Amino acid sequence: MHPRNRMFILAALVYALLGGLLGILWLVHPGLIPGNVPRIHGHLMLLGFVTMMIYGVGLHVLPRFSGRSLFSERLGHAQFLLANIGLWVMVAGWLVFHHATVAVGGSMAWGAMILFAVNIALTVRHYGPKGA
């Protein structure tokens, strides 16, 4: 497995633990953590856990299913950086209720999704009438 894909999977597990802990802390003591905690929790779980797991598994499995190498390892690395930095920028924005910061982080996370989509689409595309 490519080290970057392993890092996506490990990051996903860390985000799941952080998101779960944040949710429990918020339920036990709602005023303990500042900011929009439900959104932070939700995005740590969905963008952090679910999406990062999809990225890691998808970048590993989909090229193998297509019988081809990943179109661009560089796009995969850029995707990893954009996805993780974007999520933390969003979290920072929600901690201080700063919508512009959330928008920047969200744009970065969306950019990572675009890179994933392009990279996978170019990896699994059909080359001829039989897909060969």
N, C-alpha and C positions, 0 to 999 in steps of 0.2 A: 504494500500500500504506500502511495506517495506520502511523504511526511506532512505535506499541507493538508491532505484529506484527513489524516490522523489528527492534525491540530483542529480542524473543523469539528470533528467528532468529540474530542476532549473539551473544546470550548463549549459545545452544546451541553455536555454533561455538567460543566461548571455553571453555565447559565441556568440549567434546570434546578440545581441545588440553591443558587442565589435567589432565583425567582420564587422557589418554594419557601425558603427561609423568610424572604421579604413578606410573602403572603401571610405566613404564620405570625410574624411579628406584628403586622398591621392588624390582624384579627385580635391578637392578645392585647395590644396597646396601640390603638389607632393614632395617637398623637406623637408617638415616639420618633417617627421618620417624617421629615418635612416633604412637601411637594405633593404631586399627584401620584400617590402610591399605587392606586389601582392600575393606572396606565403604565407605570414603571414595571409593576409585576406582570401585567399582560404582555408587554413587549419583551421582557426578559424571557418569558416562557415561549412566546410565539416566534419572535425574530431571533431570540437567543437560542432556545432549545430546539424548537421544531425546524426552523429554517436552516440553522447551522447544521443540524443532523442531515437534512435533505441535501444540503450542499456537499457535505463530506461523503455521504453514501452515493449521491448522484455522480459526483466527479470520479468516483472509483468504479462504479458499476456500469453506468451508461456507455462509456467508451468500450468496455468489454462486451456488452450486449451487442454493440454495433460492429464489433470486430475491427475497430480502428483505435488509434491513439487519440488522446484528447487533442483537440484542435490547437489550443494554446495554453501551455503551462503558465506563461506570463499573465494571461487574463485570469487564470485561477488564483495566482498570487495577489494580483490587484483586487480581485473579488474578496479574498480573505481580509485584506486590510480595510477595504471600504465597508464591508459588512460589520466588522467588529468595531472600528472607530465610529462608524455611523450610529451603531446601537448605543455606545457610551456617550456620544454627543447628545442623542435624544434623551437618554436618562438624565444627563446633566441639566438639560433644558427643563425637564419636568420637575427636577428637584427644586429649581428656583422659579418655576412658572414663567419661563422666558420662551415665548412662542417662536421667535426667530431662530433660536438655538435648536429647538425641536425640529423646525423645518429644515435646517441645514443637515442635521443628523438623519432625518427621514429621507432627504434627497440622496445622501451618501448610501444609505441602506438600499434604496431603490436602484441606485447606480450599480450596486453589487448584484441585484437581481437581474438587471439588464445584462451585465457581463456574464452571468451564469447562463442566461437564456441564449445569448449569442454563441458562447463557447460550446454549449451542448448541441444547439441547432446545427452548428457547423461541423460538429463531430459526427452526428448521426444522419446527416443529410444523404439523400440518394445521389449516387454518381451516375447512374444510367438506368435503362429501362427495368433492370432486375435489381436495382439497388446495389449493384456490385461495384 
